[in-house]
Amino acid sequence: MENLAIVDLGSNSTRMAITQIDANGNFREVKRVKENTRLSEGMGAEKRLQKPAMDRTIAALKRFKRIYRSYSQLSVRCISTAAVRQAVNQQEFLDRVQNEVGLTLQVLTGKQEAYYDYLGVERTLKMDHCLILDVGGASSELVLVQHKKARDMISLPFGAVNLSEQFQLGGYVRANDLFRAETLVTNRFNKVPWLRYANRVPIVLLGGANRTLARMSQVRRKQRPHSIHGYRMSSGAVYSIFRDMLSRNLAQRKRLPGLEYDRADIIVGGLLPLICLLQRNSDGRVIFSESGVREGIITEYIQQRGKQDD
């Protein structure tokens, strides 16, 4: 039995999942932890990782290391996404992670991140046709799936944290700020030519803001909290929750049932890419996936191991 630890440095949170893999390629997750480290906080237009954010993230990595080093037959894969990918002081951070934690950090390209999203979704939801949307803290990945294959994919440099910071969406949201943010997102979508083929397919959602939306919907429907994997909403239900968020200031938003306290200041920015896509989508269905980049990496890892054994 082999153990694979995947450490994922996102722009908003740092996560670790430990998965046991048997000789036949079957796997199950045995440990999962998350810390809200906000690595992309304060990067601004200069795109510079700030020392407090780097310190928080490295402290979390050290705590994760104390957990995974107790597992035998262990492989560790450490990845990072948009915050480190965009950072002008990327090498400084990579060196700190290597020197202080002993981890070699792989910086995923935007297309690699999108591809792993696709692998994770396709393995578990098996959608014939869909548009995958993964909203992170500092980027959003889009994948057009047709006949179960990833036809096109792209990573765009906006997400929950940087949209919220740039357009002051953290507290009570002013109409002018929301309009400016929506205009930026819409204009970027309009420059992706293949998105016109995604107007009549369901949208599969990944990312922390989207998971929060699903949990809020479950609470509203008075459903017992359960896995959101495969959970469905209509565009009307999404709009209803989004309008409710916009009518509240930060303190009021923190009290919304199902909304994590520490996500309340970035949830409007985090849901804006979905809102903009739904406005151009006539299908109106959204489907949530709990399988994404980490599950995609596991899928690739098992596939490569099988080739080596042949």
Backbone hydrogen bonds, N-H to C=O, Kabsch-Sander energy under -0.5 kcal/mol:
donor,donor_aa,acceptor,acceptor_aa,energy
2,E,21,I,-2.6
3,N,73,Q,-2.7
4,L,19,T,-2.9
5,A,3,N,-0.5
5,A,75,S,-3.2
6,I,4,L,-0.6
6,I,17,A,-2.8
7,V,5,A,-0.6
7,V,77,R,-2.9
8,D,6,I,-0.6
8,D,15,R,-3.0
9,L,7,V,-0.6
9,L,79,I,-3.0
10,G,8,D,-1.1
10,G,13,S,-2.0
14,T,35,E,-2.9
15,R,8,D,-2.5
16,M,33,V,-2.4
17,A,6,I,-2.0
18,I,31,K,-2.7
19,T,4,L,-2.7
19,T,17,A,-0.5
20,Q,28,R,-2.8
21,I,2,E,-3.1
22,D,26,N,-2.8
25,G,22,D,-1.8
28,R,20,Q,-1.9
30,V,18,I,-2.9
31,K,18,I,-1.4
33,V,16,M,-2.4
35,E,14,T,-2.4
37,T,35,E,-1.3
38,R,12,N,-3.0
40,S,11,S,-2.4
41,E,38,R,-1.6
43,M,40,S,-1.8
47,K,43,M,-0.8
47,K,44,G,-1.2
48,R,43,M,-1.4
49,L,47,K,-0.5
54,M,50,Q,-2.4
55,D,51,K,-3.0
56,R,52,P,-2.3
57,T,53,A,-2.0
58,I,54,M,-2.6
59,A,55,D,-2.3
60,A,56,R,-1.9
61,L,57,T,-2.2
62,K,58,I,-2.1
63,R,59,A,-1.7
64,F,60,A,-2.5
65,K,61,L,-2.3
66,R,62,K,-1.5
67,I,63,R,-0.8
67,I,64,F,-0.9
68,Y,64,F,-2.5
69,R,65,K,-2.1
70,S,67,I,-1.2
71,Y,68,Y,-1.8
75,S,3,N,-2.4
77,R,5,A,-3.1
78,C,104,T,-0.5
79,I,7,V,-3.0
79,I,77,R,-0.5
80,S,106,Q,-2.2
81,T,9,L,-1.5
85,R,81,T,-2.5
86,Q,82,A,-2.6
87,A,83,A,-0.8
88,V,47,K,-2.8
90,Q,87,A,-1.1
93,F,89,N,-1.5
94,L,90,Q,-2.5
95,D,91,Q,-2.6
96,R,92,E,-1.8
97,V,93,F,-2.5
98,Q,94,L,-2.1
99,N,95,D,-2.9
100,E,96,R,-3.0
101,V,97,V,-1.7
102,G,97,V,-1.0
102,G,98,Q,-0.7
103,L,97,V,-1.3
105,L,103,L,-0.7
106,Q,78,C,-2.8
106,Q,104,T,-0.6
107,V,105,L,-0.5
108,L,80,S,-2.3
108,L,106,Q,-0.8
113,E,109,T,-2.3
114,A,110,G,-2.2
115,Y,111,K,-2.5
116,Y,112,Q,-2.5
117,D,113,E,-2.0
118,Y,114,A,-2.2
119,L,115,Y,-2.5
120,G,116,Y,-2.4
121,V,117,D,-2.5
122,E,118,Y,-3.1
123,R,119,L,-1.8
124,T,120,G,-0.9
124,T,121,V,-0.5
125,L,121,V,-3.2
126,K,121,V,-1.0
130,C,145,V,-2.0
131,L,202,P,-2.2
132,I,143,V,-3.0
133,L,204,V,-3.1
134,D,141,E,-2.4
135,V,133,L,-0.6
135,V,206,L,-1.7
136,G,134,D,-0.7
136,G,139,S,-2.8
140,S,156,L,-2.5
141,E,134,D,-2.5
142,L,154,I,-2.8
143,V,132,I,-1.8
144,L,152,D,-2.7
145,V,130,C,-3.0
145,V,143,V,-0.6
146,Q,144,L,-0.5
146,Q,149,K,-2.6
148,K,128,D,-2.8
149,K,146,Q,-1.8
151,R,144,L,-2.7
151,R,149,K,-1.0
152,D,144,L,-1.1
154,I,142,L,-2.2
156,L,140,S,-3.1
158,F,156,L,-1.7
160,A,136,G,-2.8
161,V,137,G,-1.4
162,N,137,G,-1.8
163,L,159,G,-2.0
164,S,160,A,-1.3
165,E,161,V,-2.4
166,Q,162,N,-2.4
167,F,163,L,-2.0
168,Q,165,E,-0.6
169,L,164,S,-1.8
170,G,164,S,-0.5
174,R,172,Y,-0.5
178,L,174,R,-2.4
179,F,175,A,-2.5
180,R,176,N,-2.1
181,A,177,D,-2.2
182,E,178,L,-2.8
183,T,179,F,-2.4
184,L,180,R,-2.0
185,V,181,A,-2.3
186,T,182,E,-2.7
187,N,183,T,-2.5
188,R,184,L,-1.9
189,F,185,V,-2.3
190,N,186,T,-2.5
191,K,187,N,-0.7
191,K,188,R,-0.7
192,V,189,F,-1.9
195,L,192,V,-1.7
196,R,193,P,-1.3
197,Y,194,W,-1.7
198,A,195,L,-1.9
199,N,196,R,-0.7
201,V,198,A,-0.7
203,I,285,R,-2.4
204,V,131,L,-2.6
204,V,202,P,-0.5
205,L,203,I,-0.5
205,L,287,I,-2.9
206,L,133,L,-2.5
209,A,135,V,-0.5
211,R,207,G,-2.3
212,T,208,G,-2.2
213,L,209,A,-1.9
214,A,210,N,-1.8
215,R,211,R,-2.1
216,M,212,T,-2.5
217,S,213,L,-2.0
218,Q,214,A,-2.3
219,V,215,R,-2.1
220,R,216,M,-2.2
221,R,217,S,-2.1
222,K,219,V,-1.6
223,Q,218,Q,-2.8
230,G,288,F,-3.5
231,Y,228,I,-2.5
233,M,286,V,-2.2
235,S,284,G,-1.4
238,V,234,S,-1.8
239,Y,235,S,-2.7
240,S,236,G,-2.0
241,I,237,A,-1.7
242,F,238,V,-2.3
243,R,239,Y,-2.8
244,D,240,S,-1.8
245,M,241,I,-2.0
246,L,242,F,-2.1
247,S,243,R,-1.2
248,R,245,M,-1.6
253,R,249,N,-2.6
254,K,250,L,-2.1
255,R,252,Q,-1.0
256,L,253,R,-1.9
259,L,256,L,-1.9
260,E,258,G,-0.6
263,R,260,E,-1.7
264,A,260,E,-0.6
264,A,261,Y,-0.9
266,I,263,R,-1.4
267,I,263,R,-0.9
270,G,266,I,-2.1
271,L,267,I,-1.7
272,L,268,V,-1.1
275,I,271,L,-2.3
276,C,272,L,-2.6
277,L,273,P,-1.9
278,L,274,L,-2.8
279,Q,275,I,-1.5
280,R,277,L,-1.4
281,N,278,L,-1.2
282,S,199,N,-2.8
282,S,280,R,-0.5
283,D,199,N,-0.8
286,V,233,M,-2.4
287,I,203,I,-2.6
288,F,231,Y,-2.5
289,S,205,L,-2.6
292,G,290,E,-0.5
296,G,292,G,-2.5
297,I,293,V,-2.4
298,I,294,R,-2.1
299,T,295,E,-2.3
300,E,296,G,-2.3
301,Y,297,I,-2.6
302,I,298,I,-2.5
303,Q,299,T,-2.2
304,Q,300,E,-2.6
305,R,301,Y,-2.2
306,G,302,I,-2.2
307,K,303,Q,-1.6
308,Q,304,Q,-1.7
309,D,305,R,-1.5
310,D,306,G,-0.9
